[in-house]
Amino acid sequence: MGKLLNLQFILVMFLFLGYSNCFAQGSAGKKILIVYFSWSGNTKEVAKAIQQSVGGTLFEVKTLKDYPKDYNACIEYAKQEQKENTRPKISGDVNDISSYDTIFIGYPNWWGTIPMPLFTFLEKYNLSGKTVIPFCTHGGGGAGRGFDDIRKLCPSSKFLEGIAISGSRAANSLKDIEAWVKKIGVKK
Ligand SMILES: Cc1cc2nc3c(=O)[nH]c(=O)nc-3n(C[C@H](O)[C@H](O)[C@H](O)COP(=O)(O)O)c2cc1C
């Protein structure tokens, strides 16, 4: 009886692990990680649309110290951080980053490029040999220098064409995301 229960447990675990792995694998068989930073939620919406479209695991880059909640205060704070080339401390770790083949990196355009916590993230993890795909949301400035800055931080990664979505369209971006992931071949 004990042995039978053990076998049943192993079978259930096997099925569960198979299922979760399948979810992280994405639709083209690659294991996908979707890394993003988002202050007011737009980039998070796009990250979720990407997950809805190709599967994969979401990882939100969070700072140990919160950014100001007030827009103007945040603008000034971020401007100063960029001027000082700060590397804000980030919390949490990606579980076994080496197991992912394809990594989306998402950011809100902050003063023309990626927010400083993404510099911290990209200097912490080695993405060489992986396929990196940038995406951003913005208030009119498009991707800014962000795609180039990500490229500089991942010199040995393969890059696919990124996408810039206006912040006001972020919550309704699924159609654009679907077309984009098909165009770049991440979704068949
Ligand atoms: C600190 C800060 C700086 C910003 N700088 C720019 C900028 O240089 N160019 C631009 O187009 N939008 C800029 N924006 C607008 C954001 O990129 C846009 O609202 C984005 O969708 C916000 O994404 P989130 O909700 O994921 O934080 C800035 C917003 C903030 C808070």
The ligand as an SDF file (V2000), in Angstrom:
LIG
                    3D

 31 33  0  0  0  0  0  0  0  0999 V2000
   10.9750   59.0580  -14.2830 C   0  0  0  0  0  0  0  0  0  0  0  0
   10.2970   59.0490  -15.6110 C   0  0  0  0  0  0  0  0  0  0  0  0
   10.9800   59.4530  -16.7540 C   0  0  0  0  0  0  0  0  0  0  0  0
   10.3620   59.3950  -18.0040 C   0  0  0  0  0  0  0  0  0  0  0  0
   11.0710   59.7640  -19.1160 N   0  0  0  0  0  0  0  0  0  0  0  0
   10.5020   59.6080  -20.3470 C   0  0  0  0  0  0  0  0  0  0  0  0
   11.2400   59.9130  -21.5360 C   0  0  0  0  0  0  0  0  0  0  0  0
   12.3920   60.3520  -21.4950 O   0  0  0  0  0  0  0  0  0  0  0  0
   10.6350   59.7070  -22.7360 N   0  0  0  0  0  0  0  0  0  0  0  0
    9.3610   59.2140  -22.8430 C   0  0  0  0  0  0  0  0  0  0  0  0
    8.8690   59.0210  -23.9470 O   0  0  0  0  0  0  0  0  0  0  0  0
    8.6290   58.9210  -21.7340 N   0  0  0  0  0  0  0  0  0  0  0  0
    9.1690   59.1110  -20.4970 C   0  0  0  0  0  0  0  0  0  0  0  0
    8.4410   58.7840  -19.3600 N   0  0  0  0  0  0  0  0  0  0  0  0
    7.0890   58.2120  -19.5170 C   0  0  0  0  0  0  0  0  0  0  0  0
    7.1350   56.6900  -19.3910 C   0  0  0  0  0  0  0  0  0  0  0  0
    8.1180   56.0990  -20.2430 O   0  0  0  0  0  0  0  0  0  0  0  0
    5.7930   56.0450  -19.7510 C   0  0  0  0  0  0  0  0  0  0  0  0
    4.7440   56.6420  -19.0250 O   0  0  0  0  0  0  0  0  0  0  0  0
    5.8140   54.5480  -19.5100 C   0  0  0  0  0  0  0  0  0  0  0  0
    4.7590   53.9210  -20.2100 O   0  0  0  0  0  0  0  0  0  0  0  0
    5.6840   54.2120  -18.0270 C   0  0  0  0  0  0  0  0  0  0  0  0
    5.8150   52.8130  -17.8620 O   0  0  0  0  0  0  0  0  0  0  0  0
    5.4830   52.0870  -16.4820 P   0  0  0  0  0  0  0  0  0  0  0  0
    4.0040   52.3040  -16.2090 O   0  0  0  0  0  0  0  0  0  0  0  0
    5.7720   50.6510  -16.7490 O   0  0  0  0  0  0  0  0  0  0  0  0
    6.3330   52.6780  -15.4280 O   0  0  0  0  0  0  0  0  0  0  0  0
    9.0260   58.9000  -18.1060 C   0  0  0  0  0  0  0  0  0  0  0  0
    8.3250   58.5550  -16.9490 C   0  0  0  0  0  0  0  0  0  0  0  0
    8.9430   58.6240  -15.7180 C   0  0  0  0  0  0  0  0  0  0  0  0
    8.1790   58.2500  -14.4640 C   0  0  0  0  0  0  0  0  0  0  0  0
  1  2  1  0
  2  3  1  0
  2 30  2  0
  3  4  2  0
  4  5  1  0
  4 28  1  0
  5  6  2  0
  6  7  1  0
  6 13  1  0
  7  8  2  0
  7  9  1  0
  9 10  1  0
 10 11  2  0
 10 12  1  0
 12 13  2  0
 13 14  1  0
 14 15  1  0
 14 28  1  0
 15 16  1  0
 16 17  1  0
 16 18  1  0
 18 19  1  0
 18 20  1  0
 20 21  1  0
 20 22  1  0
 22 23  1  0
 23 24  1  0
 24 25  2  0
 24 26  1  0
 24 27  1  0
 28 29  2  0
 29 30  1  0
 30 31  1  0
M  END
$$$$
